[in-house]
Amino acid sequence: MLPGVTTLGEPLTRVLGPKTGKGLEAAFGLHTVGDLLRHYPRRYYTRGELTDLSSLREGDHVTVLARIVSVLEHPLPALPGKGRRSRLEVIVTDDRARLILTFFSGIHRYHKVLHPDVVGMFAGTVSSFRGRRQLVHPECEMLPGVAPNADLNPKAPELAAEFATEMIPVYPASAKFPSWKIAKSVKTVLDTLDVGEDPLPAGLRERYELAGRAEAIRAIHRPLDPADLKRAKDRLKWDEAFMLQAALAQRRLAAAAMPAMPRPHIDGGIADEFDARLPFTLTAGQVAVGQSLAVDLACAYPMHRLLQGEVGSGKTVIAIRAMLQVVDAGGQAALLAPTEVLAQQHYRSITDMLGPLARRGQLGGAEHATGVALLTGSAGAAARRSALADVFTGDAGIVIGTHALLEDQVQFADLGLVVIDEQHRFGVEQRDALRAKAADNRPHVLVMTATPIPRTVAMTVYGDLETSTLTELPAGRSPIASFVVPAADKPRYLERAWERVREEVGRGQQAYVVCPRIGDGPDSDEPDSDEPDDLGEDDFGGVDMTGGIPRGVVLGRRQPLAVLDVAATLAAGPLAGLRLGILHGRLHSEEKDQVMRAFSAGEIGVLVATTVIEVGVDVPNATMMVVMDAERFGVSQLHQLRGRVGRGTAAGLCLLVSEAPPASPARERLEAVAATQDGFKLSRLDLEQRREGDVLGAAQAGRRSSLRLLQLLADEDLIGRAREEASAVVSADPQLREHPALRGAIDELLGPQAEYLDKT
């Protein structure tokens, strides 16, 4: 490296000095020059574009571009021994609204630089005083222009001319590191930067007319004009998409090269007997996906497949058939579920569907029967010892459990297939721990999700898995009607909701009431949602929630409604006399199982629960669901909850109770959920309302997202092209020996381990 030249991998402490380097690390997690240069501006100001001051919200840390209207110093009462005191009040404007800047110290210094008609950038936290918005002691950066003392600077005309055409970057900032300090750091490294060899193949750059890497990095931070900025973003989006898809292509090739024990279909085995026992006909989609899995399992390399589908599309049957194929071939299958309720539900449904095929060594068991074991954290000592023994000897061909399956004492005789249900709830380490229990560490893997995933997300987050999708619902499934119940502005609608629950139960049907919290102590079942809280500070107080559900509340200030409170209120009010049950995560395993069995048997008419019922719970007689405080749940989560009803022949009804005002973003989300049962359409809506980093964040075990510019929906076509291009490069050069710059860029962008890509 030449003296004075900066590279992307250099530590910021060396290039910018220890103080600045450590400050950037503490504030933003930036370590290297490359990290800093990927800390992209979130917007850009131009000379004539002042900040919309009316859009500022109290509590936000903001950087505003505004013009000074007046500078006034107000005396303050003197304190003993402190001498004369004063307060400096500076009023700035965007020519429509005004904002006050308040200073209590250093006033003499600010007097020198703050003058009427000067344009500056001001950064601080928005607060209010006597009804007026203000920034107290903001950081200030005055820009070249019509300053009164401009004639004192001989270069002022040139600076002003440069500013007139320049786009000013505004970076994600903090109180200790305002945007312009970041910009100065970026300028320091750009002035001496050597980006090295371009990692994108020359042919690809020519085909898509992409800018060079050095040009793009310069233009994203110091654009000459909007066209220059667009060209930079187009190139840097390609970097993100191509590096990620190249890494995923390498993983796919590496997985295909791993040895695994083939588990071919055995004619006349348990799998065939199971098919013959099915009381229904498989859909065409189920048959096609089942055939794909059968072929994968018969290969001498591990299957890595994602099975996704609509709520109630029949994924469990597909998984059972795959597990039985492995059992027929002499292996074992493990089904990992995220909750005890779901694990117990799987155990009951699988043993019921298998019937005598699940009673190995028992009276009435079939000749080729296998055993089914359940392992959960709260299992009794005797049941646990028995299950562990059956798993170890291989008597249990199918093992169902929660995180308890990951414990060291769980030893398999021959683990051939790992099925992970609702895989987004498990971390990389947990999946690895279960996979490592196979003798050769190469079991086949089937990942299932009931949350439909847009194609572009599947290509990005699950890009090293083959994907199968079920879109049809089994015959006999009933439609689900969904409606928003505006409890605040139309309380009569909520009264009618409870009347409708009574009617359903009176007809012999059952209902769920879902609440965000357990209540009466610290909660473990808070909604697992990344949805933004867009409800603001509107007062929805004074609303009679009918039947005594708390009134006089302010949404966003009260706690979400809780199962224990709502159940008591309903039992004493609108649902008095009905058989109510309670289900939540703090109940002991035996209590939860007892409640679910009672509900499944029809002994409970209304089940008041948290989101422990979100996935897997299958009670065909349940036809109605009321979701309280529905705005506190995510779009996909509401879709999952709704899927618990309408699983039989009777039509389903889902009521989303909310106090969100009309036309608010929260209300619009609920209306969107009510308007369609298309989970794939809702998954796109869900993604639109989340940052891409959130989507990848769940898969990255807490790591920062490597996607800063790429938008998984808006850039869908680009991601598809990048996948094709990257696959071609990696197929021809799997180790990227002919592309050292690309190999280095992948490590730099994703990290040396790229560990979050390990979805299998």
N, C-alpha and C positions, 0 to 999 in steps of 0.2 A: 504494500500500500504506500502510495506517495505521501510525503510529509504534507500535512495540512488538508488532506483529503478525508472526507467522512463517508463511512459505509453504513448500510442499513442495519448491520448487526452490532454496531458499536454501542456501548453503554452510554446513556444520556449523561451520567455523572462525569464521564471523561470529556464529552463534547461540550456540555453546557456548564460544567462545574458541579461540585457535590451538592451545593444548596439547591440549585434549580432542578438538578436531576432527581434528587431525593424528594423534592416537593412534587414533581410530576408523578413520581411513583406513588407517593402517599395519596395524592388527590385522585389520580385516574388509573393507577396500576400500569403506568407506562415505564418500560425499562430500557428499551433500545431506541435508536434513531427510527427504525422501521415502525415501532409501536407509535411513536409520536406522529410520524407522517401518515399513519392510518387513523389517527384521531382527527377525522375529517370535520370541516366546518358544518354546522347544522343549517346555516343560512348565510346570505350575503347581503350587505348593504351597498347601495350606490349613493352618489352625491345628493340626488333629489328625493331619496326615499327615506323618510323619517319613520320611526317606530310608531305603530298604532298604540298610543298610550291608553286608550280606552279598553284595550284587551287585557291589560295587566291584572293579575289576580293576587289578592293578599296572600302572603306567605311564599310566593314564587321568588326564586333567585333569577334575576333578569339582567340582560345587557341591552340597553336601549340607545338608539341614536336619536338625538333631539337637539333643538336649537334653544339657547338660553334667551329667556324673555327679560328677566330682571335679576339683580343681585342686591339683596338688602340685608343689612346687619342690624339685629335687634338687641338692645342691652338686656341683660338678665340681672336680677337682684344679686348684690355682692354677698359673698360668704365670708365669715370671719377669717382673716388671715389669707384670703385668696385673691383679694384685689378685684379689679374690674373684670366682669365676664360678659360675654355676648354670644349670640346665636346667629349663624349665617344662614339665610334662607334664599335658595336659588330656585327660581321657577323656570322650568323648561317646557317646551311644547312641540307637538307634531303638526301644528297649525290647526288642530281641531280640539284636542284635549290638552290638559296641563298636568304636570307632575312636580311635586316639591322635593328638592334636595336639601337636606338639613345637616348642618355641621356645627359641632359644639367645641371643637378644638382645631388647632392648625389653621385658624381663620385667615391669618395674615398670608399664609402660603396660598390658600385658595383664592384670595383676592387678586393675586397676581395673574392667575390663569383663567379665572371665570369672569367673562364679560358678556354683556348683552350682544346678541346676534352671532355669537360664536357657536359652531356646531361641534358637539362632542359625543363621546360614548361614555355611558355611565352604568356602572354595575353594582347591584346590591339587592337586598331582600325587600320586597314590597310590604309596607305596613300602612296603617291609616292613623290619622290623628285629627280628631274633631271632624270626621267625615271626609277628610281629604287624603288621597293617596300620596305616599312619600317614600323616599329612600333616605335612610339615615346613614351618614358618613359613607356614601358610595365611593367606589374607586372611579377615577376620572381619567379620561384620555382625550385631550383636545385635538381636533383634526385641522389640517392646514386649510386656510380659507380666509374669510373676511374678519380676521382678528384685528382689533384696534391697533395693536402694535406690530402689524404685519410688516410695516416698512422698516422695522428694526432688523428684520431677517432678509438679507439680500437674496436668498434662495426661495423666499416665500412665493413669488409668482410661479416658479417652476413646480414647487410642491403643490400649489393649488391646482395647476393645470393637470398634474399627474393624478391628483385626487378626483378631479372632475370626471375622468374616464375609468378610474379604478373601481373594481368590486372589492369591498372590504369584507373579509371572512369573519364570521362570528362563530366561535367554537363552543362546544359544551364546556362550561366553566364551573368554577367553585368560588366560594368567598375568598379563599387564599390565592387562587389563580384565575384572575379575570381573563376574558377572551384575548385582550391585546397582549398580555404577557405570554400567552400561548403562541400568539402570532409572531411575537419577537423571537421566541425559541425556534419556531418553525423556520423563520427567515435565516437564523444563524446556521441551521443545519443545511438548508437548501443552498446557501451560498457556496458551500464546499462539498456538496454531495456527489458521490460517484455511485450510481445505482448498479453498476456492473452489467453483465450480459443480460439481455432481455429474456425472461423465462418463457414467454409465449413463442411457439414456433413461428418462424418468419412466414411460412406459407399461410398459416392461420391469420396472422396480422394483415397480410395482403388480401386474403379472401374477404375479410370483414372490414377492411379499410380502417384498422385501428391505429391509434396514436402509439408512439413509442412509450416505453415505461417512464423514462426520465421526463419526457414532455408532459405525460399525464399527471405525474406526481407534482410537478411544478404548477400545472394549470388548476388542479383541484384546490390548491392553497393560494395561488396568486393568479386567478383568471384574468385574462385581458378583457373578455366580454362574455355574454351568455353562451355564445357558440363555442368559445374556447372551453368553458366549463362543461358543456354537454359532451364535447369530445373526450374530455378527461374522464368524466363519469362513465361513459360508454366503455372506455378501455379498462378502467379499474373494476367495473362490474364483471367484465370478462375474466380478469385475474381471479376474482373470488370464485366465480362459477367454475372456471376451468381447473383451478388448483384442487377444489373440493371434489370435483368429479374425477379427476385423475387419481386422487388418493382412494376414492371409493372403488374405482376400476381396479386398482392394485389389490385392494382387499378382496374383490370378487375373484380375481385370478388366483390369489393366494389360497382362498377358501376352497376353490375347485381343485387345487393341488394337494390338499390335505387328505390323508387316508381316513376312511371310516368303514365300519362294518356294514356291508349291504344288508338291508332288511327287506327282502323281496316278499311279494304277496304269496301266501301259501293257499292253494286251492283246498277247499273243504275245512279250513281252519275256523278259529273263533270269529274272525272278521266276516266270513261268509255266513256263519250262523247268525251273527248279529244283524246283518242285512236282511236275512230272511225273517227275523223277528220284528222288524220295524213296522209299526202300525200305520205308517204313512209312506207316500212316495216321495223320494228325494226330488228336489227341483233340478232343472237342467244345469243350473249353476253349481249346485252341490256335487252333482255327478262329475262335472268337468274339473272342478277344483280337487275333488277326491282322486281323480285319475292323475292329475299333476303331482299330488303328494305321493301317490303309490309309486310313480316312476322315480321321483326324487329319492325316496327311501330305499329303493333297490340299487342305488348307485354306490360306488366305492369311495365317494367323497361326501362330506357332510351336506345335508340339506340345510339351507338357510332361507326360510320362506316367511313372508309376512302375509297373514290372512286377515283381511279387513272386510267389513260389511256392515250393512244397516243393522240397527237394533232389531233383534228377533229374526235375523236372516238364516239362522241355523248353523252357526260356526261350531257349536259344541258337538254336534253330530259328526261333522267333518273331523274334528280332533279325536273323537272316540274311535272312528274307523282307522285313522292313522296309528293311534296307540295300539289298537288290536292287531294291526299288521305287524308291528314291531314285536308284540307278544308272541304272535304265531311264529316269528322268525327266531325265537329264543331269547329275546331281550326284554327290558323293562321300559316303561314310560313314566315320566314324572310330569305332573301338572301343577304349576306354581301359580297360586292365586293371591291377590293383594290383601284380602281381608278374610277373617275367619268365617264371616257370614257367607261370602262367596265360595270359600273352600267347602264348607258344609253343604251348600246348595249343590255344588258340583258333585260331591260325594253321593248325596241322595239321588240326584237325577241320573248319574251314571250307573249306580247300582240298580236303580229301578229299571232303567232302559236295558241293562244287560240281563237282569233277572237271574236265572240259574247259571248263566255264563260267568257271573261274578262270585259264585259260591264254591270255590275250590276247596275240596276236602270237607264240604258240609253236606248234610242230608238234603237231597233234592238238587244238588249241584249237577251241572251238565258234565258230560264225559271230558270235554276239552276246556273246562272252566278255568279261569284264573282268579286270583285274589285282588281285591281293591282295598288299599290301606289309606287311612286319613291321619295326617300328622299336623297338629296345630300346637301353638305354644301353651294353650291352656288344657291340653289333654291330660287326663288322670294318669298316674304312674303305671297302673296295670295296663291300661289301653295303650300307653306309649311304648311299654316294653314289648307288648305283643306286636304292635305295628313295626317297630324297629327290627324285630326278629324276622317278620315276614318280608321286609324289604331286603334284609341281609341275605336270606336264603333264596330269594327269588320267588317265593310263594306268592308274593304280591306283584303281579305283572303291571298293575297300574297303581301309582302312588300319587295321592292328591294332598296338597298341603299349602301352608303359608310360608313365611320366612323360616319356620321351624325346619323345613327341608334343607336349609343351608347349614345347619349345625354339624359340627365335626362327627358326632356320633351316628349320624345318618349315613350308612354305607350301603350301596347298591351291589347286587350280584352282577348285573350287566346292564347298565343304563344305556339305552340305545336311542331314546328320543326325549327331548325336553320341550314341553309345551308351556309357553309363558302367556298367561291371560292378562289382558290390560297391561301390556309390557311397559307403557310409559310410566307406570308407578314403581318400576324397579330400576335401581342404579346399575352402572356398569359392573361394580364389584359384586353385587348380588347375583347377577346373571352369570358372571365368571365362576362364582363359588359353586353354583349348581352344575354348571357344565363340567367343572373339574372333577365331579364325582364319577364320571365315566372312566372306565379302565384306561382307555387310550386318549382321554381328554378330547375326543372328537365325536360327540353324539350328534345326531341330527337335531335340528332346532326348528320349531314352529312357533312363531310369534303371532299372537292374536290381539286384535283391537276392535272394540265395538264403536270406536270413534272414527268415522270415515276420514280419510286423509286425502287432501287434494293431490293430484298427480305430481305437481311440482314439489310438494313437500315430501312425498314418497321418494322422489328422485334425489332429494337433498338430505333429508334426515335419515331415511332408511335406504339409502342408495346402494348399499352392499347386500340387500336382500332381494330375492325374487318376490314379486308381489302377486297375490291372488285376491280377487274381489268378488264378493257375493252381493248382488244387487236385487235379487228376487226375494220376496217374502214367501214362506211356506204357505201352501193352500190352506184356506180356512182362517187365516189371520184377519182380524177386523181392522178397519180404519180407526184412527184416533182423531177426534175433533179437539182442537185447542183454542182457548180464548183467554184474553187478558181481563182480569177482574180489577178495575180501578178503585181500590178500597177507599182512597182519600176523597175523590170527587163524586163517587157513586156508591155510597155505603150500602144501598139497597141491593146492589149486585152481590156483595159478600153474604148478605142474609140469604139471598136466593141460592148461593153456592152451598151453604150448609143444608138448606132444604133439599137440594139435589142429592147431597150425600145420603140423607135420610131415605130418599126415594130409592136410590140404588140399593142400599142395604135392605130396605123393605122388600125389594124384588129378589132378594137372595144373593145379591152381588156383594162385593167388598170394595173398600177404598183405602187409599193412602193419603196421609197429610204429612208433607215434608217441611221441615224447618231447618234453618241454617245452623242452629246451636243446640246443645244438649240442655244447658241451664244448670243452675244450682251448683256452681263450682267451675273450675278450669275445664275448658272444652278440648276434646281431642278430635271432634268431627267438624271443624270449621270448613266452610266450602273451599274446595281446592281450585280456586279460580283466579285467573290473571286479568279478569275483566277490569277495565278502569271504572272508577267511581265518578260518574259524570253527573251526579244528582245535585251537586252544588249545595248551597246553604238554604234552599227554599224550606219554609216552615210548613210541614204538613200536620201540624198539631191540631188537636181538637177533633180528630177523626174517630168516630165510634166504630171500632172494628167488629161490632156485633157479637154478642155473646160474651162480652167482657174482655176480649183480647185488647191489650193495653191501648189506652187512648191518651191524647195529650202528648204525643211523641213528636220529635223532630227527626226526620229521617237523616241519617248520617251522624246524629248525636246520641240516639238511643242505641242500645245493643240490639242485634238482630233477634227476632223471635226465637224462643227456645222450646224444644220438645216438651220438657216437663211442665212449663208454664201453660203452653197451648193445650196440652192434653187435659190438664186439670180444668182449664176454662171451658173447653168443649164438653167435658163430662158433666159439668155443672150447668151448662147453658144449652147451646143449640143442638148438641148431640147427646143430651141426657137420655139415659135409658139404653143407648147402644153399647155393644161390647167393644170397648176400646183397648188397644194394646200399645205398648211403648217399646221402641227398639233404637238403641244407640250404641256407640263404641265403648262406653264405660261399663256396660253390662258384662257379667262373666260369660264365658263362652257357652256354658250350659244354659244360662238364662236366654241368651240370644237364640240358641238352637231351639229351646222350648217355645219361645215366642214365634219363631218362623214356622215351626211345625204346627202350632195352633192356628196361625194365620192360613197356612196352606190347607189345613183341614177344615177351614171355614168356621172355627170356633171363635175367631176374632173378626168383627165386622169392619172396624176402622183401625188401621195401624198408623200411629203417629211416630215418625222416624226422622233420623238425620239422613245424610247421603250414604249411609252404610247399605242402603238398598239400591244404590245407583246402577250397579251392573250385576248381571247374573241372576237376580232374583226372579223366579218364574212361577207366578201364581195365576193360572188362566182365568180364575173366577174374579180377579181384581179388575174392575172396569173403570175406576175413577181415581184421579189424583188431584189433590189441591196443594200447590206449592206456595208456601207463605214467604213473604219478602223475596219474591222471585227475582227481583233485580240484583240480588246479591249473589246469584249463581251465574256461571258462564254459559254461553250459548250451547256449546257442546254438552255441558253438564246437564242442562235442562232437557236436551234431546235424549240423553241417556236416561234420565229420570222418567221422562214421558214413556219411554219404551217398556216400563214395568206394567203398563196397562194395555188392554186390547190384545192380550196374548191368547185369548180364547175365541169363541165364536161370537160373543157379544161385543158390540161397538164400545170403544174406549173414549173417555173424556178426560182432558187435562185442563185444569184451571190455574192460571198463573196470577196469583194475587200480588198486587204491587201498589205502593203509594207514590210511585214516580209520576211526576206531572205529565200531562199530554205534551207531545213534541220534544220531550227531553231525550237525550241519547239512550238512556236506560230504558225508557218506555218503547222507543223505536226498536231496540234489540228484542224486547219481549214480543212486540207485534210481529217481528220477522220470524221468531220461533213459532208463533201461533199460526202464521200464514202458510207454512210448508212442513211436510214430513220428510222432505228430501235431506237426509243427513249430509250428503256431499255438498249441497248448496249451502247448508248452514255451516259446514266446516270452512268453506271459503269466507263466509261472513265473519266467522270467529277469527280467522287468520287476518282478515283486513283490519280488525280492531286490536290486534296484538302486534307488538314489534317483532321483527324477524328474530331478534336476539332472544325473545321469550320462547319462540318456537324451538329454536335450537338449544336454548338454555337447559330445557328439561332433559335433553339428550346428552348434554355435555357435563353432567355431574357437577354443575356449578361453575364451569369455566365460562369466561367471556366469549360471546359469540364471535366467530371469525367473519361473519357477514356484517359489513358496515353499510354497504351501498345496495347490495343485491336485495330486491324485493321478491319474495317467493311467488307472489301472484302476478304482479305487474311484469316481471321479467321471466314469465313462464317459458316463452319461446326461446329466449337466450339460454336458459338452463338446459332445455332440450338439445339445443345445438352444441352447447358445451359438453354435454354428456356424450354425444356422438363423436365429437372431435377428440375428447380425452380418451375415450375407449379405444379409438383407432391408434392413438399414440402409444398407449400402454400395452395394447395387444402386440404391437410391433417391437416394443422395447419395455418389457415388464419391470425391469429394475431402473429404468430411465438412465442407463449408462451413457447413452448418446445425448441425453438432455440434462446435464448436470445443473444448469441454472434452474430448470423446472423443478428438479429434485430439491434443491436448496430453497426455492420459493415455497414449496409445499411445507417443508419443515418450518420455515419462517412464519407462514400464515396460520398453520394449524397447530404448530408445536411439534417437537421431535417425536413425541409418542402418538400424536393424533388420536389420543385414547378415547375421545368421545365418539369416534366413528365406530367403536366396537359395539354394535347393536345386537350381536348374536351371542 
